């Protein structure tokens, strides 16, 4: 296979990497042109402005994951049903230029009559499987909308979205706690974070545990600078409380160092160990999907 | 006993009622001068501007409940520890003018090392006990910060705060759902509300159930005008899920008609029936506390 141009076009950023024929990153770019900043009809122009040089120079195949495939994106790549692995996803690509540029579909699944969706995370999960050489795994992608993903035989069987990061931001910025919390999050306060996780794991509703950030402050049992860490522990602990984890299990955490560190700490309270994978999971996933397409690509182009 | 001037001075409003010697409301006033709008040192002036005529005319004893007794209020009435009933509260009044004007203290309790507090609700609870002739009860005061209160032998034994109304407002106004939800809540959509309650009662975390408002809308299974009712069902359902309720039990709901209707609907899904009490609970509670003071008042004045 030739070089691959891997693009992760999300809500708030546009990242690209030029990969060689072994999947190694030759060059990376990150541009503040997330899908939210791009008007309908403007996607091709933005893409060409930033990546045409790479495409022309190398005759590269380009694969795009993330919100660029949503209804508000470049073209809609309809959700692919779970279970789905490399084959199902490769068959459901939405082609912008046949044989040259394609968008990876998101996935949907259903639990008890309620649909769930992801876009972009499926690619990171496939990348993590490649990187770690796993066929079966439980993975979490922490963030604004965290995803918990169960993989069996290299296929995503089901997943669940938890709005952990968004709840943290809402409580941090707009709730009654915003008056008490310091403007800046500061360094992670380990004790306060662990205390928040422990309270959440005891099983009370988040509606109730959140109020403890106020009362512990009112009774001067937690100083204001420790409150952001405590609140972070409460919401991450609530996320973990909701997962059917077995003690001794290993969870793959895909994300930035800041977040994976917190999840590792919190998961330790559930006696679960972690394997961490960084942002390279997206490049690896895109490369692996492209590679699985390789034979049909030569026919198409 | 003489007339009583009952004042409920909360965060966002100042309400007063002149009660005759049987506790009957002779006249009521509601003014947009909640504690948040009053500067330190200005409380006496605001009080006199609106109620001095009543006090002078009748030589009335005045009892105030609510946030006026907080650290940011008129004078601080320190929290009284649970269990607490009429006697404990009457002994812990904070006197502004001995024998004439007093503030009812809030209560605090502790669960598993976490303190909880209320101010104003204790008075409504005592009022509801009087109105319904109860000695033992489980009560809920729905609102921005809902309170669940357990009363035994006419004393508040313990209580818990759940930030249900605040979470609803945060999600409604500031979350990703705000883009999809209509500007106006509109009429309650019974089916959507009940569907939200049912999902919450199944036990998934609020972090996860909230995302269903987005996906049900995305897959066009819930029309946008039904989403506020659905979201209301989710948060109220989450509040109820967290309560150790027995089927067949009765819960006393103290609040406005709009809210008590929703709690009655939601509690029916837990096979619990309700007795509803309105805003008159505060007047009745203040009058009952004043009455229990009556002998000592004549000594003081």
Interface residues (C-beta under 8 A of the other chain):
Chain A: X112 X114 X115 X116 X117 X145 X146 X160 X161 X162 X163 X164 X166 X167 X170 X171 X173 X174 X175 X176 X199 X202 X204 X205 X206 X207 X208 X210 X211 X212 X215 X216 X218 X219 X221 X235 X238 X239 X241 X242
Chain B: X112 X114 X115 X116 X117 X145 X146 X160 X161 X162 X163 X164 X166 X167 X170 X171 X173 X174 X175 X176 X199 X202 X204 X205 X206 X207 X208 X210 X211 X212 X215 X216 X218 X219 X221 X235 X238 X239 X241 X242
